[in-house]
Structure formats: structure tokens, C-alpha cells
Amino acid sequence: MRRYRPVDRTGVVGSITLITFTTAVAFFFGLQQLTFPAVLANVLLAVAVSGFLGFIGSGWAMVGLAVAFFGGPLATTFVLVGAQLSIQTWFMSLIAGWTLGALVRRHVDKGLPGLDRSSGPALQWWIRGRQYVQNAPTAAQVEAKVRALDGRARTLVVVVDEARRIDVCGDATREIIVFRTEDVTDEERWQVPLGSTVDASDTVEVAMGNVAAPVARGLTLNVEAAWRVVGEFLAGKEADGVAGSMRGEEVLSVRPRLP
């Protein structure tokens, strides 16, 4: 089943830049060997072939691209005798076409389910830096991952539900810090449920993803309080800590750059 593979603005700009660069290089080398009509024919044919393969985007498409890379020059040498082809132009145009086809597919697939999601939220967790994903998890599955946090190999559990997200970090036997938002695109909506009054002089080391950093003890919760917050999130409800919540951009000064 085809899935939507999201691409951000940086990815779009990078793809367009690559397409522009490879096309320019294709014409640069081609015009040193062939006439403009011949170079244009080379570029259009290569872009059409690899663009179609890039749009398909399957394993067989990769095989097809490899065949096209070598098949073009071989065909003009042994089959289409007399046809003009610049190898440099052909190769660079194939890259441009593949990138263009993949970019068009991202746009066409916007209405499809996400790559790592079927329906409902997606549960993500990491063990020694390796990511695992469970689509549409039950509350029991999420709870098991939260309670398995050990502050060493397992330090991060994430639940993503469209624009909503909750990050659970730390050690279930000691301190856990929870970052929650109803809209990841709005910095003001991030919050950290508080376990007690925040005293900047009273800190504790907490593992958060692939980093560990000292945070105010008041920002942390025990596993029972953390699970209550996560459970409310899964139910689509708001939940504060015992001492309320830290909210807004201040949260992002504590939250590291998590996956």
C-alpha cells in the first residue's frame, strides 16, 4: 500500500536545487559535444524515463533506473546506430528526472495515510538509538513503553497524533519529564506538567533521547503521575501536573532537539 512520505520546505527547496543543478550540468556537458536539439532530446527523454520511475518509487523502479543508466548508452551504440547521446547529459538528466518524479509523488500522495501510520496515533520508542513504531497503539501498549524507560537504553517514548505530540523522557524508577503540545507548529502550546514547585537550584540529571541534562526537579514527575498525563493525552484531554504546568516558549529552552 502506498503511504504519504511527508517532505518539509527544506526538502522541497533541496530537491528543486538538485533538479536545477543537474539539468544545468547536463546541458553544459552536452552542448560541448552535441547540437542544442540533440542535447534537449537527451534531457527530455532521460527526465521522462527516470521521472516515471521516480514517481513509482518502488524497488523495481530502482532496478529500472539502473537499467536506464547503462541501457541508454548501450542502445545508441549497438541498436540505435546513428543516434546522438551524451553520456554525461544522460546520467545527470536521469538524476534530475528521478528527483522530479519523487517530488511529484509526494504532492500527489498528500491524501494518503502517513508512512508510519495507519489510523489514530503512532507510538514511537527508542532502544539504544534504534527507533521502533507501533501504529494505532492501545493504551496498554503505550503504558508498557513508558514504564520500561530505564534512563540508559530506553530514554524516550513519543506519541504523535496528527499535530498533537507528547514526549516522555527519563527513567521510570526515578524521574520522568513530559513535553506535550496540541499543535507542534505553535511554540506557545508546548507544556511541561510540573511535579512540584520549580527551584532552579534543585536539579536532577534526566536522560532525554540521546542526551542527558540537568533540569529542575520540579519539572519532573514519578511514573504514576507521568502515566496519568499520557493517559489524558490519549483521551484527548488536558492534564496538568501536581503543581500546574510550564507553558509556552520557556518549555523549548528545556526540551532538547528530539527525533
C-alpha positions as CSV (number, residue, x, y, z in Angstrom):
1,M,0.0,0.0,0.0
2,R,1.3,3.4,-0.9
3,R,1.9,5.8,2.1
4,Y,2.4,9.5,2.2
5,R,6.1,10.4,2.8
6,P,6.0,13.9,4.1
7,V,8.6,16.4,2.9
8,D,9.2,19.7,4.6
9,R,10.0,23.1,2.9
10,T,13.8,22.4,3.2
11,G,13.3,19.1,1.4
12,V,11.4,20.8,-1.4
13,V,14.0,23.5,-1.8
14,G,16.8,20.9,-1.8
15,S,15.0,18.8,-4.4
16,I,14.4,21.8,-6.7
17,T,18.0,22.9,-6.3
18,L,19.2,19.4,-7.2
19,I,17.0,19.3,-10.3
20,T,18.2,22.8,-11.4
21,F,21.8,21.9,-10.8
22,T,21.8,18.5,-12.5
23,T,19.9,19.9,-15.5
24,A,22.3,22.8,-15.9
25,V,25.3,20.4,-15.7
26,A,23.6,18.1,-18.3
27,F,23.3,21.0,-20.8
28,F,26.8,22.2,-20.0
29,F,28.4,18.9,-20.9
30,G,26.0,18.1,-23.7
31,L,26.5,21.3,-25.6
32,Q,30.2,20.7,-25.8
33,Q,29.5,17.5,-27.7
34,L,26.2,17.8,-29.5
35,T,23.8,20.4,-31.0
36,F,21.2,22.0,-28.8
37,P,18.3,20.0,-30.3
38,A,20.2,16.7,-29.7
39,V,21.0,17.8,-26.1
40,L,17.4,18.8,-25.5
41,A,16.2,15.4,-26.8
42,N,18.7,13.6,-24.5
43,V,17.5,15.6,-21.4
44,L,13.7,15.3,-22.2
45,L,14.0,11.5,-22.8
46,A,16.0,10.9,-19.7
47,V,13.8,13.0,-17.5
48,A,10.7,11.3,-18.8
49,V,12.1,7.8,-18.2
50,S,13.6,8.4,-14.7
51,G,10.7,10.8,-13.7
52,F,8.2,8.0,-14.3
53,L,10.4,5.6,-12.3
54,G,10.9,8.1,-9.5
55,F,7.1,8.6,-9.3
56,I,6.6,4.8,-8.9
57,G,9.3,4.8,-6.3
58,S,9.4,1.0,-5.7
59,G,12.3,-1.4,-5.5
60,W,11.7,-2.4,-9.1
61,A,11.8,1.3,-10.0
62,M,15.4,1.4,-8.7
63,V,16.2,-1.6,-10.9
64,G,14.7,0.2,-13.8
65,L,16.8,3.3,-13.1
66,A,20.0,1.2,-13.1
67,V,19.0,-0.3,-16.4
68,A,18.3,3.1,-17.8
69,F,21.7,4.4,-16.7
70,F,23.5,1.8,-18.7
71,G,20.8,0.9,-21.3
72,G,20.8,4.3,-22.9
73,P,24.5,4.4,-24.0
74,L,24.4,0.7,-24.9
75,A,21.3,1.2,-27.0
76,T,22.8,4.1,-29.0
77,T,25.9,2.1,-29.5
78,F,24.5,-1.3,-30.6
79,V,20.8,-0.7,-31.5
80,L,20.0,2.8,-32.4
81,V,23.1,3.3,-34.6
82,G,23.5,6.9,-35.5
83,A,21.5,8.3,-32.6
84,Q,23.4,11.0,-30.7
85,L,23.8,10.7,-26.9
86,S,26.0,12.4,-24.4
87,I,26.7,10.1,-21.5
88,Q,27.2,12.9,-19.1
89,T,24.0,14.6,-20.2
90,W,22.1,11.3,-19.9
91,F,23.4,10.5,-16.4
92,M,22.7,13.9,-15.0
93,S,19.3,14.1,-16.6
94,L,18.3,10.8,-15.0
95,I,19.2,12.2,-11.6
96,A,17.1,15.3,-12.3
97,G,14.1,13.2,-13.6
98,W,14.2,10.8,-10.6
99,T,14.2,13.7,-8.1
100,L,11.4,15.4,-10.0
101,G,9.3,12.2,-10.1
102,A,9.8,11.6,-6.4
103,L,8.8,15.2,-5.6
104,V,5.6,15.0,-7.7
105,R,4.7,11.7,-6.0
106,R,4.9,13.4,-2.6
107,H,2.5,16.0,-3.8
108,V,0.1,13.5,-5.3
109,D,0.2,11.3,-2.2
110,K,-0.8,14.0,0.3
111,G,-4.3,12.5,0.8
112,L,-2.9,9.1,1.6
113,P,-2.2,7.7,5.1
114,G,1.2,8.6,6.6
115,L,4.2,6.4,6.0
116,D,4.4,5.2,9.6
117,R,0.8,5.5,10.5
118,S,-2.4,3.7,9.5
119,S,-5.1,5.3,11.7
120,G,-5.1,7.0,15.0
121,P,-1.9,7.9,16.9
122,A,1.6,6.4,16.3
123,L,3.7,5.2,19.2
124,Q,7.5,5.6,18.8
125,W,10.2,4.4,21.1
126,W,13.9,4.0,21.0
127,I,16.2,1.3,22.3
128,R,19.9,2.1,22.2
129,G,19.3,4.7,19.5
130,R,17.2,2.4,17.3
131,Q,13.6,3.5,16.5
132,Y,10.5,1.3,16.7
133,V,7.0,2.3,15.7
134,Q,3.6,0.9,16.6
135,N,0.6,2.2,14.7
136,A,-2.7,2.9,16.5
137,P,-1.4,1.5,19.8
138,T,-3.6,0.6,22.7
139,A,-3.3,2.5,26.0
140,A,-1.8,-0.7,27.5
141,Q,1.0,-0.7,24.8
142,V,1.8,2.9,25.5
143,E,1.8,2.4,29.2
144,A,4.2,-0.6,28.9
145,K,6.7,1.5,26.9
146,V,6.5,4.4,29.4
147,R,7.1,2.0,32.4
148,A,10.0,0.4,30.5
149,L,12.0,3.7,30.5
150,D,15.3,2.9,32.2
151,G,17.3,6.1,31.7
152,R,20.0,4.2,29.8
153,A,19.0,2.1,26.7
154,R,15.4,3.3,26.9
155,T,15.1,7.1,27.5
156,L,12.4,8.3,25.1
157,V,8.8,7.4,24.2
158,V,6.7,9.5,21.8
159,V,3.1,9.5,20.8
160,V,2.2,11.5,17.7
161,D,-1.4,12.1,16.7
162,E,-1.6,14.4,13.7
163,A,-0.5,17.9,15.1
164,R,-0.6,16.6,18.7
165,R,2.5,15.2,20.3
166,I,3.7,14.0,23.7
167,D,7.4,13.2,24.6
168,V,8.1,11.1,27.7
169,C,11.7,11.1,28.8
170,G,13.8,9.7,31.6
171,D,13.8,6.8,34.0
172,A,10.6,5.2,35.2
173,T,12.2,4.2,38.5
174,R,13.4,7.8,39.2
175,E,12.3,11.0,37.4
176,I,10.4,11.5,34.1
177,I,9.9,14.7,32.3
178,V,6.9,15.1,29.9
179,F,6.6,17.5,27.0
180,R,3.2,17.9,25.5
181,T,1.6,20.0,22.8
182,E,-1.7,20.1,20.9
183,D,0.0,21.7,17.9
184,V,3.7,21.2,17.1
185,T,3.7,24.2,14.8
186,D,2.8,26.6,17.6
187,E,5.6,27.1,20.2
188,E,3.2,28.7,22.6
189,R,1.2,25.5,23.0
190,W,4.0,23.3,24.4
191,Q,3.7,22.5,28.1
192,V,5.5,20.5,30.8
193,P,3.3,19.2,33.7
194,L,5.1,20.1,37.0
195,G,5.7,17.7,39.8
196,S,6.4,20.4,42.4
197,T,7.4,24.0,42.7
198,V,10.3,24.7,40.3
199,D,13.5,25.6,42.1
200,A,16.4,26.3,39.7
201,S,18.9,25.4,42.4
202,D,17.5,21.9,42.9
203,T,18.3,20.0,39.8
204,V,18.4,16.4,38.7
205,E,20.1,14.7,35.7
206,V,17.5,13.4,33.3
207,A,18.1,11.3,30.1
208,M,16.1,12.8,27.2
209,G,16.6,10.9,24.0
210,N,20.2,10.8,23.1
211,V,21.2,13.5,25.6
212,A,21.2,13.9,29.3
213,A,20.9,17.2,31.0
214,P,20.3,18.7,34.5
215,V,16.7,20.0,34.9
216,A,14.9,21.5,37.8
217,R,13.4,18.7,39.9
218,G,10.1,20.4,39.9
219,L,9.8,19.8,36.2
220,T,9.8,16.0,36.7
221,L,7.1,13.5,37.6
222,N,7.1,10.0,39.0
223,V,6.0,7.3,36.7
224,E,2.4,7.2,38.0
225,A,1.9,11.0,37.5
226,A,3.6,10.8,34.1
227,W,1.3,7.9,33.0
228,R,-1.8,9.9,34.2
229,V,-0.7,12.8,31.9
230,V,-0.1,10.4,29.0
231,G,-3.4,8.7,29.5
232,E,-5.2,12.1,29.4
233,F,-3.4,12.9,26.2
234,L,-4.5,9.6,24.6
235,A,-8.1,10.5,25.7
236,G,-7.8,13.9,24.1
237,K,-7.9,15.8,27.4
238,E,-5.8,18.4,29.0
239,A,-3.8,17.4,32.1
240,D,-1.6,19.4,34.5
241,G,0.9,18.2,37.0
242,V,0.6,18.4,40.7
243,A,1.9,22.0,40.7
244,G,0.4,23.0,37.3
245,S,2.3,23.3,34.1
246,M,5.1,25.3,32.5
247,R,3.8,26.6,29.2
248,G,5.0,28.4,26.0
249,E,8.4,29.1,24.6
250,E,10.0,28.5,28.0
251,V,9.4,24.8,27.5
252,L,11.6,24.8,24.4
253,S,14.5,26.1,26.5
254,V,14.3,22.8,28.4
255,R,13.2,20.4,25.7
256,P,16.2,19.1,23.6
257,R,16.0,18.5,19.9
258,L,14.2,15.2,20.0
259,P,13.6,12.9,17.0
